Amino acid sequence: MFNRFNLNKSKILILILCLIIAGAITYWQYSYFASKAEVKTAVVVVAARNIAEGTKISKDMVALKEIPVTDITKNMILKGQDIENLYAKIDISEGTYLSKDMLSDRAVPIIAENMRRVTIKADMIMSIAGSVKAGDFVDIGLVREIDDESQKKTTGAFKTEIIAEKVQIYSVVNNAGVDIDKISSENSNEYDAKEKIPSAITFIVTPEQAVLLKDSEAEGSLFLIGY
């Protein structure tokens, strides 16, 4: 009877061991084949080389790469989306996945080594009905009152002249100091349209032009001429 008990116990242990081994093999097989299952992918656009800030994008600057759809983010540029003739808003390293927030449909203002930024007051009228945007090029005019009484008789009480030509706009902000380009039209309505009224415009100019603009701002009324 004792031997029979030991024999039954041995069979039970062997059975348990077999079940454990079978379970381990089943789990390994499931994990292996699950890892081999087909992964859904999508094709995205990447930088084929380093792209400097402000560069106009061309076909030779980008390449296509297939990645799992689980790695796709909302702003990624997918195959088939047209990005040619857009501009890089930042420096983009080779191999970087391109996203919508890296690109602009307008020329991105770049401050050269010999250039400076200067800001003047603005309103809806002087800023061409508020239509100017960062990257635009404009001429800057000045309307000033003539002090010389004798000159007034021949030219009138005011003189209008252009003081700077083809100056690029760096940024346009509203009364709250918010960049107007960053205000989403989707989130705006007729009641907060004032958020898009320019209050100050920053230009990229030479040091000499900066001094001239500030002197002229104190002397009379500045206005912009668009292209």
trRosetta pair geometry for C-beta under 8 A, 3 or more apart (Angstrom, degrees):
i j d omega theta_ij theta_ji phi_ij phi_ji
1 4 5.6 -53 -149 34 32 113
1 5 6.5 35 151 -22 65 102
2 5 5.7 -53 -153 31 32 112
2 6 6.6 29 152 -15 65 104
3 6 5.7 -54 -149 38 35 110
3 7 6.2 37 151 -23 66 106
4 7 5.6 -53 -148 35 32 115
4 8 6.5 32 155 -18 65 104
5 8 5.9 -54 -149 36 30 109
5 9 6.4 32 152 -20 63 108
6 9 5.6 -55 -149 37 32 114
6 10 6.4 35 153 -22 66 104
7 10 5.7 -52 -150 32 31 112
7 11 6.6 32 152 -19 63 104
8 11 5.7 -53 -151 34 34 113
8 12 6.5 34 152 -21 65 104
9 12 5.7 -54 -151 33 32 111
9 13 6.5 31 152 -18 65 105
10 13 5.8 -54 -149 36 32 111
10 14 6.3 32 153 -18 66 106
11 14 5.7 -54 -147 38 31 110
11 15 6.2 34 153 -22 65 106
12 15 5.6 -53 -147 35 31 113
12 16 6.4 32 153 -19 65 104
13 16 5.7 -52 -149 35 31 111
13 17 6.3 32 152 -19 64 106
14 17 5.6 -55 -149 37 32 113
14 18 6.3 34 152 -21 65 105
15 18 5.7 -53 -149 35 30 112
15 19 6.5 31 152 -20 63 105
16 19 5.7 -55 -151 35 32 112
16 20 6.5 33 151 -20 65 104
17 20 5.7 -53 -150 34 32 112
17 21 6.4 30 153 -16 66 105
18 21 5.8 -54 -147 38 32 109
18 22 6.1 32 154 -19 66 108
19 22 5.7 -54 -144 38 30 111
19 23 6.2 33 155 -21 64 106
20 23 5.7 -56 -149 36 28 112
20 24 6.4 28 153 -20 64 106
21 24 5.7 -55 -149 35 32 111
21 25 6.3 31 153 -18 66 106
22 25 5.8 -54 -147 37 31 110
22 26 6.3 33 153 -20 65 107
23 26 5.7 -54 -147 36 30 112
23 27 6.3 30 155 -18 65 106
24 27 5.8 -55 -148 36 30 110
24 28 6.3 30 153 -20 64 106
25 28 5.7 -55 -148 35 31 111
25 29 6.3 31 155 -19 65 106
26 29 5.8 -55 -148 36 29 111
26 30 6.3 29 154 -19 64 106
27 30 5.7 -55 -148 36 31 111
27 31 6.2 28 156 -17 66 107
28 31 5.9 -57 -148 39 29 109
28 32 6.1 30 155 -22 65 109
29 32 5.7 -55 -145 35 29 113
29 33 6.3 14 163 -7 65 109
30 33 6.4 -64 -144 43 25 99
30 34 5.9 27 158 -22 64 113
31 34 5.7 -57 -142 37 26 113
31 35 6.4 26 159 -20 62 107
32 35 6.1 -62 -156 33 26 108
32 36 6.6 13 151 -11 62 111
33 36 5.5 -59 -147 42 38 110
33 37 6.9 65 148 -50 64 83
34 37 5.6 -25 -160 -11 38 117
39 68 5.3 -52 159 -112 122 105
40 68 6.9 82 80 -154 57 69
40 69 4.7 -21 110 5 102 125
41 66 4.9 38 159 177 136 99
41 67 6.3 162 -152 85 92 22
41 68 5.6 -67 -102 -99 71 36
41 69 6.3 -164 -123 -34 17 76
42 66 7.2 173 87 -146 24 64
42 67 6.6 -28 62 64 71 71
42 68 7.9 33 18 149 77 16
42 69 5.0 86 -14 -92 108 79
42 72 5.7 19 49 -67 140 135
42 78 6.3 -50 161 -132 119 112
42 79 7.7 -162 169 13 77 102
43 64 5.1 7 -180 -176 112 112
43 65 6.9 154 -153 76 65 30
43 66 5.2 -36 -94 -91 73 69
43 67 8.0 125 -110 17 27 68
43 78 6.8 93 84 -167 63 74
43 79 3.9 16 98 -23 112 133
44 64 7.3 151 77 -154 31 63
44 65 5.7 -29 64 65 80 84
44 66 8.0 142 16 -103 71 21
44 67 5.9 -19 12 22 118 116
44 72 7.0 177 -67 -110 127 89
44 76 5.2 -43 -134 166 129 123
44 77 6.5 107 -166 80 80 58
44 78 5.7 -61 -107 -109 62 51
44 79 7.0 -104 -85 -31 16 75
44 97 5.6 1 134 -142 139 104
44 98 7.6 -180 163 44 95 75
45 62 5.2 -2 -173 -178 103 131
45 63 7.5 145 -155 75 59 33
45 64 6.4 -41 -100 -100 54 60
45 65 7.8 127 -123 21 9 83
45 76 7.9 160 39 171 76 80
45 77 4.2 -40 41 101 120 111
45 78 7.1 161 -10 -144 90 3
45 79 6.8 149 -54 -77 82 51
45 81 7.3 -107 -14 59 134 101
45 83 6.6 159 128 10 171 145
45 97 7.5 105 80 -159 52 60
45 98 4.7 -34 100 39 100 121
46 62 6.7 147 76 -159 36 76
46 63 5.5 -29 66 67 89 83
46 64 7.4 132 19 -124 85 11
46 65 4.9 30 -9 -3 128 126
46 95 5.9 -12 172 -157 127 30
46 96 6.3 160 -157 78 81 33
46 97 5.5 -49 -99 -96 83 45
46 98 6.5 -176 -110 -12 25 84
47 50 7.2 56 151 -100 134 21
47 51 5.5 -124 -139 -5 125 113
47 61 6.7 -38 -147 158 72 82
47 62 6.3 -61 -112 -108 35 65
47 63 7.7 16 116 22 14 84
47 92 4.9 173 -74 135 151 113
47 93 6.6 144 71 96 147 33
47 94 5.4 -129 109 -122 104 34
47 95 6.3 -36 66 20 87 23
47 96 4.8 24 14 47 118 84
47 98 6.4 121 -48 -60 77 95
48 60 7.0 -106 67 160 146 48
48 61 5.8 174 42 167 101 27
48 62 5.4 162 -13 -139 99 7
48 63 4.2 108 -83 -24 98 100
48 94 6.9 -28 134 -139 22 88
49 61 6.3 -93 45 -143 92 63
49 94 5.1 -22 -140 -96 26 106
50 91 7.4 -6 -174 -177 95 92
50 92 7.1 163 -158 88 48 58
50 93 5.8 -22 -110 -132 81 44
50 94 5.2 -55 -52 -37 61 87
51 55 5.2 -135 -175 59 86 142
51 57 7.2 12 -148 -100 147 81
51 61 5.6 71 -89 -174 118 127
51 88 4.9 170 135 -71 115 157
51 91 7.2 167 89 -159 58 48
51 92 4.2 2 56 56 104 105
52 55 5.0 105 64 -36 73 117
52 88 6.8 140 93 75 34 143
52 91 5.8 -21 -136 -114 44 83
53 88 5.7 -129 -123 111 33 102
53 89 6.9 -20 -142 142 87 22
53 90 5.4 -35 -97 -154 100 20
53 91 5.0 -54 -37 -55 89 64
53 108 6.4 -107 170 111 80 144
53 110 6.6 143 112 -101 98 106
54 87 6.3 -19 -154 -175 32 112
54 88 6.4 -36 21 69 21 85
54 107 7.3 33 -154 -175 81 72
54 108 4.4 -131 -101 75 64 106
54 109 7.7 -90 -105 89 113 12
54 110 4.2 -13 -75 -54 159 124
55 61 7.5 161 131 -120 131 159
55 87 6.9 160 79 -151 34 67
55 88 4.8 19 49 20 83 119
56 85 6.3 -13 -173 -138 104 41
56 86 7.6 154 -153 83 59 26
56 87 5.7 -38 -97 -95 54 76
56 107 7.9 -34 -76 -108 97 78
57 61 5.7 -127 -150 64 68 140
57 62 7.0 29 -169 -31 110 118
57 83 5.4 -41 110 136 153 94
57 84 6.1 -134 106 -124 93 34
57 85 6.8 -57 64 12 80 14
57 86 5.0 3 26 63 125 75
57 87 6.9 -152 -11 -87 86 21
57 88 6.6 118 -60 -45 93 83
57 103 6.9 -21 -23 -126 142 120
58 61 5.3 101 59 -4 67 106
58 84 6.3 46 -128 -138 38 89
59 62 6.8 -83 -159 44 35 92
59 84 6.1 -10 -55 -95 76 118
62 83 7.1 77 -33 74 163 129
62 98 6.8 -28 -123 -24 122 144
64 79 5.6 42 -130 -93 122 110
65 97 7.7 -101 56 -98 130 85
67 71 4.8 -81 151 69 119 132
67 72 7.1 148 93 -62 110 74
68 71 5.0 93 68 -1 83 101
68 72 7.9 -130 106 -19 53 81
69 72 5.3 -31 -161 2 51 121
72 76 5.6 -118 -156 37 74 146
72 78 7.8 20 -139 -83 125 107
73 76 5.1 114 58 -29 74 103
73 99 7.1 -22 84 -109 117 126
75 99 4.0 54 119 -171 105 107
75 100 4.4 -115 -163 28 93 94
75 101 5.5 -6 -175 -6 155 94
76 97 5.7 -35 -128 160 104 121
76 98 7.3 99 -157 83 60 53
76 99 5.4 -52 -92 -100 39 81
77 81 5.3 -135 -163 74 81 133
77 83 5.8 8 -151 -54 150 139
77 97 7.7 175 36 170 80 74
77 98 4.4 -19 24 96 128 103
77 99 6.4 -158 -19 -101 81 24
77 100 6.8 138 -67 -58 84 64
77 103 7.8 52 -63 0 135 141
78 81 5.4 92 60 -9 67 116
83 86 5.0 -64 -172 21 69 129
83 98 6.8 27 -124 139 172 152
83 103 6.2 -81 -151 -132 108 168
86 103 4.3 29 147 -179 135 120
86 104 6.5 151 -173 69 89 32
86 105 5.8 -55 -119 -92 84 51
87 103 6.6 137 68 -159 41 68
87 104 4.9 -33 65 65 97 88
87 105 7.5 142 16 -118 90 5
87 106 6.7 -65 26 88 134 34
87 107 5.8 136 -68 -120 161 33
87 108 4.8 -174 136 -13 131 98
87 135 7.9 157 46 -125 162 144
88 91 7.4 66 147 -100 131 22
88 92 5.5 -118 -143 -6 129 115
88 102 6.5 -24 -144 156 70 90
88 103 6.5 -44 -101 -103 40 65
88 108 6.9 -81 82 8 48 150
89 101 7.5 -81 49 154 145 53
89 102 5.8 -165 39 -177 98 37
89 103 6.3 -156 -10 -92 97 11
89 104 5.1 99 -69 -22 102 108
89 108 5.5 176 -112 -103 52 142
90 102 5.9 -84 36 -143 100 80
92 96 5.2 -134 -173 59 87 142
92 98 7.1 20 -153 -100 150 82
92 102 6.1 73 -84 -178 122 137
93 96 5.0 104 64 -34 73 117
98 102 5.9 -122 -155 60 69 138
98 103 7.0 37 -177 -35 109 120
99 102 5.2 100 61 -3 71 104
99 103 7.9 -172 93 2 41 92
100 103 6.3 -79 -155 45 37 98
104 107 8.0 -79 101 34 118 5
104 108 5.6 120 45 -69 139 95
104 135 7.4 178 132 -50 139 155
106 133 6.2 -111 -107 112 169 125
106 134 6.8 121 107 89 142 72
106 135 4.0 141 147 70 111 157
106 136 7.6 -43 -163 -51 130 66
107 135 4.2 154 71 -166 71 111
107 168 7.9 -89 105 -141 123 125
108 134 7.9 13 -136 134 47 108
108 135 6.2 -41 -86 -93 18 116
109 134 5.8 -95 -11 180 119 92
109 135 5.6 -133 -43 -83 80 57
109 168 5.5 158 -118 142 100 122
109 169 6.9 -110 -73 95 137 45
109 170 4.6 -170 129 -117 165 59
109 171 7.7 -115 32 -42 149 65
109 204 5.7 175 -169 -29 116 135
110 204 7.9 56 77 -122 36 166
111 115 5.3 -145 -162 85 69 112
111 116 7.6 50 -156 -112 115 13
111 117 6.6 -51 -106 -49 133 97
111 170 7.4 26 -68 -110 101 126
111 204 5.7 -150 -103 -128 74 118
112 115 4.5 82 55 2 81 113
112 204 7.9 97 16 174 79 126
114 206 6.9 -8 138 -122 92 84
115 204 5.2 25 162 178 136 93
115 205 6.6 148 -159 78 89 18
115 206 6.3 -72 -117 -85 63 46
116 204 7.5 159 78 -154 32 54
116 205 6.0 -36 66 73 80 69
116 206 7.0 58 20 -176 94 16
116 207 5.5 80 -4 -79 139 63
116 210 5.3 -35 86 -48 130 145
117 170 5.6 -28 -125 3 110 168
117 202 5.3 8 -174 179 106 112
117 203 7.1 158 -149 77 57 40
117 204 6.2 -33 -94 -98 68 57
117 205 7.7 111 -117 26 21 77
118 202 7.0 164 82 -150 28 67
118 203 5.8 -21 62 57 80 89
118 205 5.6 -35 20 36 115 124
118 209 7.6 -162 22 109 142 82
118 210 4.0 165 -54 -132 143 93
118 213 5.6 130 116 68 143 140
118 214 6.8 -109 -171 -46 131 99
119 200 5.2 21 -179 174 114 114
119 201 6.8 165 -147 84 68 35
119 202 4.5 -33 -90 -93 85 77
119 203 7.7 164 -89 13 36 69
120 200 7.0 171 85 -152 32 72
120 201 6.0 -17 59 61 80 85
120 203 7.4 11 6 -3 102 111
120 213 5.9 -109 -60 163 128 114
120 214 7.5 -154 -91 -88 94 57
120 217 5.3 -155 -137 -91 111 137
120 222 6.0 -14 155 55 151 158
121 199 7.3 -52 -152 167 68 56
121 200 6.1 -50 -114 -101 38 73
121 217 6.9 123 24 -158 93 124
122 126 5.8 -139 -147 80 66 113
122 127 4.8 54 -175 -54 119 119
122 172 7.3 -62 65 -143 165 91
122 198 4.2 -44 115 131 129 113
122 199 6.1 102 63 132 85 10
122 200 5.6 159 16 -102 99 16
122 201 4.5 81 -50 -14 142 99
123 126 5.5 78 49 20 76 98
123 127 6.7 -172 77 1 31 101
123 197 7.3 -7 -158 172 56 103
123 198 6.8 177 -129 82 8 85
123 199 7.5 32 -89 -112 53 42
124 127 6.5 -76 -143 48 19 100
124 129 6.1 12 172 -142 84 38
124 130 4.9 -32 -132 -41 74 104
124 197 5.5 -51 -66 -144 98 97
124 198 6.9 147 -80 38 44 84
125 129 7.4 17 -110 -76 33 49
125 223 7.6 -56 129 -119 84 104
126 221 7.2 -138 -92 172 125 93
126 222 6.1 68 -161 97 136 69
126 223 4.7 -124 -138 -112 79 63
126 224 6.2 92 160 3 68 85
127 130 5.4 54 95 -88 116 38
127 131 7.3 169 134 34 82 53
127 132 5.1 -112 -177 22 90 117
127 172 7.2 104 -151 -137 142 129
127 198 4.4 57 -17 46 172 149
127 201 6.4 162 -104 -52 114 136
127 224 6.0 37 -124 22 37 133
128 131 4.9 -71 110 45 101 100
128 132 5.6 101 43 -39 112 95
128 138 7.7 -146 -20 -119 133 134
128 224 5.4 -78 -28 86 99 110
128 225 7.9 117 -74 -124 117 16
128 226 4.9 53 -103 -30 163 123
130 196 6.4 89 173 135 136 88
130 197 6.0 -78 -101 -125 137 49
130 198 5.5 -179 -121 -5 78 97
131 226 7.1 -18 87 -74 117 159
132 136 5.1 -131 -155 56 80 154
132 138 6.5 -23 -119 -50 131 141
132 169 5.8 139 164 -53 115 166
132 172 6.1 148 101 -73 92 147
132 198 7.2 15 58 -60 101 154
132 201 7.0 15 99 -118 139 136
132 224 6.3 -8 -58 113 147 164
132 226 6.9 -150 -84 -90 92 113
133 136 5.4 108 58 -24 62 113
133 169 7.0 146 101 87 29 140
133 172 6.5 -98 -126 13 35 133
133 180 7.6 -123 -117 91 73 109
133 181 5.9 98 -156 -87 98 106
134 169 5.6 -130 -119 113 38 97
134 170 6.3 -15 -136 149 95 23
134 171 5.1 2 -91 -99 117 45
134 172 6.3 -140 -49 3 75 85
134 179 7.7 -5 -35 -164 134 111
134 181 5.4 -53 13 -38 113 149
135 168 6.9 -28 -152 -166 25 102
135 169 6.6 -31 29 68 25 87
136 168 7.2 158 86 -148 36 59
136 169 4.9 16 57 23 83 121
136 226 7.1 -37 177 -131 130 95
136 227 7.8 180 -172 31 89 98
137 166 5.0 -1 179 -154 122 67
137 167 6.8 149 -154 67 68 29
137 168 5.3 -37 -94 -90 73 65
137 169 7.6 -150 -81 -1 26 79
137 227 5.9 16 82 -2 92 135
138 166 7.7 154 68 -118 18 25
138 167 6.0 -38 68 61 69 82
138 169 6.6 45 7 -42 112 104
138 224 4.5 -10 171 -166 146 107
138 225 6.1 145 -172 65 84 49
138 226 5.6 -42 -112 -95 95 52
138 227 7.1 -141 -98 -14 48 85
139 162 5.4 -28 169 -145 121 121
139 164 6.8 172 -159 94 57 57
139 165 4.9 -11 -114 -120 95 59
139 166 6.8 -2 -76 -37 72 43
139 167 7.2 110 -113 13 27 90
139 224 7.1 138 73 -162 50 56
139 225 4.0 -15 60 57 102 111
140 162 7.0 117 78 -158 45 70
140 163 5.7 -52 99 62 96 88
140 164 4.3 18 42 54 111 100
140 165 8.0 -128 25 -66 68 29
140 167 5.9 -2 -18 23 110 140
140 203 7.7 -31 -56 -86 139 162
140 213 6.9 -15 139 -110 162 101
140 222 6.1 -16 -173 -165 99 108
140 223 7.6 150 -159 78 54 38
140 224 6.2 -31 -103 -104 60 63
140 225 7.6 -145 -65 16 17 84
141 160 6.3 15 173 -175 120 90
141 161 6.7 174 -153 93 79 31
141 162 5.0 -51 -97 -98 79 59
141 163 6.8 131 -130 7 26 80
141 222 7.0 144 80 -159 49 56
141 223 4.9 -23 65 65 100 88
141 224 7.4 178 19 -89 84 14
141 225 6.0 73 -22 -28 114 108
142 160 7.2 174 88 -146 48 50
142 161 5.7 -14 57 62 91 78
142 162 7.8 145 14 -114 75 15
142 163 5.1 43 -12 -22 118 125
142 216 4.7 -94 -101 -168 139 122
142 219 7.1 24 -172 84 132 111
142 220 5.3 98 180 72 91 124
142 221 7.2 144 -156 75 54 44
142 222 5.8 -28 -98 -100 68 63
142 223 7.8 174 -80 21 23 75
143 158 5.8 10 -176 177 91 124
143 159 7.5 169 -150 84 49 41
143 160 4.9 -13 -100 -99 78 85
143 220 5.3 -154 89 157 47 127
143 221 4.7 -16 60 62 99 97
143 223 6.8 36 -10 -3 105 116
144 158 6.8 162 84 -154 30 77
144 159 5.8 -19 63 59 80 88
144 216 7.7 -108 -58 -153 124 76
144 219 5.2 -15 -114 137 134 98
144 220 3.1 -113 -89 -57 75 144
144 221 7.5 178 -74 22 52 62
145 157 6.2 -24 -145 156 82 84
145 158 5.6 -49 -102 -100 50 74
145 159 8.0 120 -142 17 7 77
145 220 6.7 170 0 -106 65 104
146 151 5.4 -121 174 98 136 115
146 152 5.3 172 91 -79 123 80
146 155 6.5 115 -52 84 165 117
146 156 7.4 121 14 95 134 54
146 157 6.0 -158 39 -171 95 34
146 158 6.5 -164 -8 -97 88 18
146 159 5.5 89 -62 -21 102 104
148 151 3.8 56 92 13 116 114
148 152 6.7 -179 94 -22 61 80
149 152 5.5 -47 -153 22 35 118
149 153 7.4 41 152 -26 61 96
150 153 6.1 -46 -166 18 37 114
150 154 7.7 12 149 1 62 104
151 154 6.2 -70 -160 45 43 98
151 155 5.6 -14 164 26 82 115
152 155 6.8 -78 -122 60 23 76
152 156 6.5 -42 -158 139 62 14
152 157 5.3 29 -141 -91 110 54
155 159 6.3 12 144 -87 133 94
156 159 7.7 152 75 -69 93 57
162 165 6.3 48 155 -69 128 87
162 225 7.2 -44 -109 9 112 140
163 212 5.9 -172 167 150 120 120
163 213 7.3 153 111 -87 131 60
163 216 5.5 -113 -8 -81 177 161
164 167 5.0 31 135 -43 120 130
164 205 7.0 -35 -150 -122 152 121
164 209 5.4 81 -109 -147 132 116
164 212 7.0 142 -56 96 109 130
164 213 6.9 -18 -17 -73 144 98
167 203 5.1 5 155 -163 121 128
167 204 7.1 174 -176 64 78 61
167 205 6.0 -5 -141 -86 117 93
167 209 7.1 174 -106 171 126 149
168 203 6.9 134 80 -158 46 72
168 204 4.8 -9 73 43 99 112
169 172 6.5 5 172 -48 131 95
169 201 6.1 -59 -137 -172 108 107
169 202 7.2 101 -167 77 66 55
169 203 6.0 -54 -108 -103 47 65
169 204 7.8 146 -147 5 2 84
170 202 4.3 -58 64 107 111 101
170 203 6.2 155 -1 -131 94 10
170 204 5.1 116 -59 -44 104 87
171 179 5.7 -69 -164 -121 114 101
171 181 7.5 -105 -142 8 74 119
171 201 7.5 -178 92 -151 49 49
171 202 4.7 20 49 42 84 115
172 179 7.2 93 71 -154 53 62
172 180 4.9 -38 102 29 99 121
172 181 6.9 105 50 -28 93 90
172 198 5.0 -58 -173 -115 109 110
172 200 7.7 169 -153 88 48 49
172 201 5.3 -10 -107 -108 77 79
172 202 7.7 -146 -69 23 37 72
173 176 7.9 -122 168 73 98 53
173 177 5.3 -1 169 -152 139 34
173 178 6.1 146 -155 67 87 28
173 179 5.6 -51 -96 -88 80 42
173 180 6.4 -176 -116 -22 24 82
173 198 7.4 86 67 -145 32 66
173 199 6.1 -54 103 55 73 94
173 200 5.3 -7 58 60 97 93
173 201 8.0 -175 23 -81 66 36
173 202 7.8 43 -4 -12 102 102
174 177 7.3 -62 69 5 61 16
174 178 5.3 -10 39 55 103 86
174 180 5.7 112 -41 -75 91 92
174 183 7.8 42 -17 -39 133 143
174 194 7.6 111 -161 141 131 64
174 195 5.5 -47 -97 -171 175 47
174 196 6.7 -75 -81 -96 126 12
174 197 6.0 84 -131 66 97 60
174 198 6.8 -102 -95 -114 54 24
174 199 5.2 75 -176 -2 31 111
175 194 7.7 -18 14 153 124 100
175 197 7.2 14 -22 81 99 100
175 199 4.3 144 -75 -73 53 151
176 195 7.5 -24 19 -132 122 80
177 199 7.9 -71 -66 71 42 134
177 200 7.9 3 -107 35 60 127
178 182 6.9 -117 171 68 88 108
178 183 6.5 81 132 -62 122 105
178 195 7.0 -21 70 -169 135 96
179 182 4.4 63 85 9 104 111
179 183 7.6 -170 97 -23 57 79
180 183 5.7 -43 -157 13 45 115
180 195 7.7 153 -119 139 79 71
180 196 5.4 96 -148 -139 110 63
180 198 6.5 -60 -33 -86 151 72
183 187 7.5 -123 -179 69 68 104
183 188 6.2 59 155 -60 107 125
183 195 5.6 161 -135 131 156 118
183 196 6.0 -143 77 -82 149 86
184 187 4.4 66 78 15 108 103
184 188 6.7 -179 93 -16 55 89
185 188 5.6 -61 -143 34 36 113
188 192 5.7 -126 -148 83 76 103
188 193 6.9 94 170 -90 116 52
188 195 6.5 -139 -120 58 115 128
188 196 7.0 34 -141 -35 159 119
189 192 6.0 67 53 27 70 89
189 193 7.6 -87 104 -48 37 76
190 193 5.8 -13 -155 -33 37 116
192 195 5.0 17 158 -11 92 117
193 196 6.0 -56 -174 33 56 106
193 197 7.6 71 133 -37 71 92
194 197 5.2 -32 -159 3 55 120
198 201 6.1 15 -176 -58 132 95
201 224 7.9 -15 74 -56 174 138
203 209 7.9 -95 114 129 129 122
203 213 7.2 -179 46 -96 139 167
205 209 3.7 -123 180 91 120 124
205 210 5.1 156 88 -58 123 74
205 213 6.8 175 -10 -16 176 136
206 209 4.6 95 51 7 78 102
206 210 7.1 -134 94 -10 42 86
207 210 5.5 -51 -151 29 33 117
207 211 6.8 32 154 -16 65 101
208 211 6.0 -54 -155 34 33 108
208 212 6.4 32 149 -17 65 109
209 212 5.4 -55 -145 40 35 114
209 213 6.1 39 156 -24 68 104
210 213 5.9 -53 -148 32 28 111
210 214 6.6 19 157 -11 62 107
211 214 6.1 -61 -150 40 30 105
211 215 6.2 29 154 -17 66 109
212 215 5.8 -57 -145 39 29 110
212 216 6.0 27 157 -18 65 112
213 216 5.7 -58 -144 40 27 110
213 217 6.2 35 154 -27 64 104
213 222 7.4 39 -156 -103 80 150
214 217 5.5 -45 -144 28 33 117
214 218 6.9 28 156 -13 61 103
215 218 6.1 -63 -159 38 31 106
215 219 6.2 24 149 -20 67 116
216 219 5.3 -60 -140 39 35 112
216 220 6.5 -43 -177 44 70 87
216 222 6.1 89 122 -78 110 104
217 222 5.8 -32 -96 -23 71 126
